[in-house]
Amino acid sequence: MDDLFKSLTEKVGNFAGKWTAYAAFGSFLLYLIGYLTLRFQLSTYGVATDLDLFDEKYLFAGCRFLVYLVSSVPSILIVALVVAALGYAPWRLTPLPVRESVRRWFAEWCAKPLRLPVLGIVFAVLFIQLVMRRCFAFGNLLLQKRLPDEWISSVLLSSDGKLTLYFSGLAAGTLLTTFIAWQAVARWDSMSGAARLLAGVLVFLVAVELLLLPVNYGVLISTQQLPQVVELPGEAKSLDYQRAWLVWNSKETLTYFLYGSQDHRMLLTVPRKDAPVKIVAYDDIYCVLFSAEHSGSRPCPR
């Protein structure tokens, strides 16, 4: 008992001694994730602004992404359990010699050093090119009359549940690629030079997928809601627009999106000068702008 307590004390002491380094690294990751989220969020809106190198908004945006990512884990587990349950009965009904033959074939297939890295690379490239990079089609959406003619436009206008499920699918695909890469790297000592090179490429592709997760979040998730304001500051009050939303607030300026009759649109940046911001509602901006042109999208008041 004394040895166990001593060992536990030493581990806690070592962790406490390195806590500063862990905290600094974690803060850096949150800042990086937050910067990617906000950068692509503003690009999707079409706001031309320079982001400061250090801003607490990055930390908050990174924390929001992390919470959303963690909250998507139950959805991934539910889908995995459903798939496992559907496959369990046929697997148990399969004759034992057939199951043993499948296990041996799978073990022999995975034993070849080149096969796992190649499988992971093929899956990662297809997943990145066909799914994760599709969000780059969205840019300057607040000033566009129509959404891009691509399948991901339907994702942008889907219900909250479907949008969450889509992001959970992105996270699940990234986890699957990470698992394949982990299994490939675990065989590093027995790999040839070519297999190690492929494993390194696979690890790089995993890093790309991890970076594209906050990018997709910034484009598809965090851009949905905009605060509607009741009035504009200063000389902007004279502009003849029916509705206005606050898009971005920095230390020096406020950026508004103005929407008027005959589908007139404008992004307006004004000096902050301690101007009060009176928010009256939070609107699903893509429903307001695009739902009438896309059948099957979620209903929303215009």
ABEGO torsion letter per residue (X at the ends): XAAAAAAAAAAAAAAAAAAAAAAAAAAAAAAAAAAAAAAAAAAAAGBBBBBBABBAAAAAAAAAAAAAAAAAAAAAAAAAAAAAAAAAAAAAABBAAAAAAAAAAAAAAAABAAAAAAAAAAAAAAAAAAAAAAAAABBGAAABABBBBBAAAAAAABBAAAAAAAAAAAAAAAAAAAAAAAAAAAAAAABBAAAAAAAAAAAAAAAAAAAAAAAAAAAAAAAABBBBBABBBEAAAABBBABBBBABBBAABBBBBBBBBGGBBBBBBBBAGGBBBBBABBBBAAAAAAAAABBGBBBBBX
